[in-house]
Structure formats: structure tokens, C-alpha cells
């Protein structure tokens, strides 16, 4: 999935083109595999912004986790 993350971060290719480049027959299969391995959908990386660095992606994941925990009533100091 490193190539997929690179393409998502560094290009404006649509998901169906990225899936095809990675030899997935269907975009939905690519999305499921990506989500299973990375814990987020490829669209969530793409929505971070075109050309976003991996550090920004990591920050995005941390913020997502904090948001999920706060909605469960878990104080951020406990994370």
C-alpha cells in the first residue's frame, strides 16, 4: 500500500485510476483492502489535501483517533 499512499499524496489521480494502476479489477476491492491494511479509507487520505505529506497524514490519523475517543467520553489526557 506504500505505492497507493504515494499516489494519493502526490497526484490528483482518481481512486479508480489508482486501483487500476495497482491491478485491482474493481475500485471497491482496492478501497476495502486499503481500509483493512491502513485503518482508513483512501478517500480520507485524499481529503487531507492534494500533495499532503505523510506527516500531515499521521497528524490527521491522530486527530481522528482523538475525535473518536472524545465522542466516547474519554479525556484526551488518558489517550
C-alpha positions as CSV (number, residue, x, y, z in Angstrom):
1,X,0.0,0.0,0.0
2,X,3.0,2.3,0.1
3,X,2.6,3.0,-3.7
4,X,-1.1,3.7,-3.1
5,X,-0.3,6.2,-0.3
6,X,2.3,7.9,-2.5
7,X,-0.1,8.2,-5.4
8,X,-2.8,9.6,-3.1
9,X,-0.5,12.1,-1.6
10,X,1.4,13.2,-4.6
11,X,-1.1,13.1,-7.5
12,X,-4.6,14.1,-8.3
13,X,-5.5,10.7,-9.8
14,X,-9.0,9.5,-9.1
15,X,-9.3,6.3,-7.0
16,X,-10.4,4.2,-9.9
17,X,-7.1,5.1,-11.8
18,X,-5.0,4.3,-8.7
19,X,-6.9,1.0,-8.3
20,X,-6.2,0.1,-11.9
21,X,-2.5,1.0,-11.7
22,X,-2.3,-1.4,-8.7
23,X,-4.0,-4.1,-10.8
24,X,-7.3,-4.2,-8.8
25,X,-10.2,-5.3,-11.0
26,X,-12.6,-3.1,-9.1
27,X,-12.2,0.1,-7.2
28,X,-14.3,-1.2,-4.3
29,X,-11.8,-4.1,-3.8
30,X,-9.0,-1.6,-3.6
31,X,-10.9,0.6,-1.1
32,X,-11.6,-2.5,1.1
33,X,-8.0,-3.7,1.0
34,X,-6.7,-0.3,1.8
35,X,-9.0,0.2,4.7
36,X,-8.2,-3.2,6.1
37,X,-4.4,-2.6,6.0
38,X,-4.3,1.1,6.8
39,X,-7.3,1.6,9.1
40,X,-8.7,4.4,7.0
41,X,-10.2,4.7,3.5
42,X,-8.1,6.0,0.7
43,X,-10.6,8.9,0.3
44,X,-9.7,10.1,3.8
45,X,-6.0,10.5,2.8
46,X,-7.1,12.2,-0.4
47,X,-9.4,14.5,1.5
48,X,-6.4,15.7,3.6
49,X,-5.4,17.7,0.6
50,X,-3.6,17.1,-2.6
51,X,0.2,16.8,-2.1
52,X,-0.2,16.3,1.6
53,X,2.9,14.9,3.2
54,X,2.9,11.6,5.2
55,X,3.4,13.6,8.4
56,X,0.2,15.5,7.8
57,X,-1.5,12.2,7.1
58,X,-0.2,10.9,10.5
59,X,-1.5,14.0,12.2
60,X,-4.8,13.5,10.5
61,X,-5.0,10.0,11.9
62,X,-4.1,11.2,15.4
63,X,-6.8,13.8,15.3
64,X,-9.3,11.3,14.0
65,X,-8.5,9.0,17.0
66,X,-8.8,11.9,19.4
67,X,-12.2,12.8,18.0
68,X,-13.4,9.2,18.2
69,X,-12.2,9.0,21.8
70,X,-13.7,12.3,22.9
71,X,-17.1,11.3,21.4
72,X,-16.8,8.2,23.7
73,X,-16.2,10.4,26.7
74,X,-12.6,9.5,27.1
75,X,-10.5,12.6,28.1
76,X,-7.5,13.3,25.8
77,X,-5.1,13.1,28.8
78,X,-5.9,9.4,29.1
79,X,-5.1,8.5,25.4
